[in-house]
Amino acid sequence: MTRTTDIVERYLTDTDVEWELGARDGEFVVSLPGERKLKTVVSLVAGETALTATAFVIRHPDENHAEFAQFLLRRNLRRPGVAYATDEHGDVYVVARVPVAAVDDDYLDTLLGTVLEASDEVFNDLLVLGFRSSMQREWDWRISRGESTRNLEAFRHLLDRGDGGEARS
């Protein structure tokens, strides 16, 4: 095992975070509980020269693609050490890469906290930007059938049409 792998494994073992070994050499898969997202799954890969962290944030948006992308790019300017990126499908990730010499318990604590914040903090904003129409259809369908709207309660102020007209703000 490399020095970095030893540090990461010891850190994860000593914390109350849920984790398991990943499929790749030097990979640890960490599940972090969130407030807006139920959880953020982070892949930590200890390589020879760098530790890479990658976490899925949200799938590609259904609408408002340019506004969605601009929102993420503006957030990149304010978040040191991590950045938003997309894959070939347009799905959004948070990524970080640091030299192995910088990896210690304090750094790992900061890194996981920053990745969690970057994933969880913007989740509802991204849902509204990229999926508002889908959310409205889901809300309207649930209301018409008397189904629970619990999973959409955070968006009631945007989706509840009240008298059947436009959504109330």
C-alpha positions, 0 to 999 in steps of 0.5 A, spaced: 500 500 500 502 507 498 503 512 503 496 515 501 492 509 501 494 508 508 492 515 510 486 515 507 484 508 510 486 510 517 482 516 516 476 513 514 476 507 519 477 513 524 471 517 522 463 515 523 463 516 515 460 510 511 465 507 506 468 501 502 473 499 498 472 501 490 473 496 484 479 500 482 486 499 486 487 505 491 479 507 490 475 508 496 467 509 496 465 514 501 457 515 502 456 522 505 449 524 508 446 530 506 441 535 507 438 537 500 440 530 497 440 524 501 447 522 500 453 524 496 457 518 494 465 520 493 470 516 489 477 517 492 482 514 488 489 514 491 494 514 485 502 515 485 502 522 484 495 525 486 489 523 490 482 524 486 476 525 488 469 525 484 462 525 486 456 525 482 451 531 483 445 531 478 444 528 471 444 532 465 438 537 465 432 537 461 431 544 460 435 551 461 441 548 459 445 555 458 443 557 464 444 551 468 451 551 465 452 558 467 450 557 474 455 551 475 461 555 472 459 561 476 460 557 482 467 554 480 469 561 481 467 561 488 469 554 490 477 553 491 480 546 490 474 543 487 470 544 481 464 542 477 465 538 471 460 534 466 461 527 463 460 525 455 452 525 457 452 532 461 451 529 468 454 533 473 460 531 478 464 535 483 472 533 482 478 535 486 485 533 484 491 534 489 498 532 490 499 526 494 504 530 499 498 534 501 494 528 503 493 528 511 487 527 516 486 535 516 486 535 508 481 529 507 476 532 512 476 539 509 476 535 502 470 531 504 466 537 507 468 541 501 465 536 496 459 534 500 457 542 500 459 543 493 454 537 491 449 538 497 448 546 497 446 547 490 442 541 489 435 544 489 437 550 485 440 545 480 433 541 480 429 548 479 434 550 473 434 544 470 428 540 471 422 545 473 417 543 468 418 535 470 417 537 477 411 541 475 408 535 472 410 531 477 406 535 482 400 536 478 399 529 477 400 527 485 395 532 486 390 530 481 391 523 484 391 525 491 398 522 492 403 524 497 407 530 495 412 529 501 418 529 496 417 535 493 415 539 499 421 544 499 418 546 492 411 547 494 412 555 494 414 554 486 409 548 484 403 549 488 397 552 483 392 553 489 386 555 485 388 551 479 392 557 475 399 558 475 404 556 480 404 561 486 411 564 488 
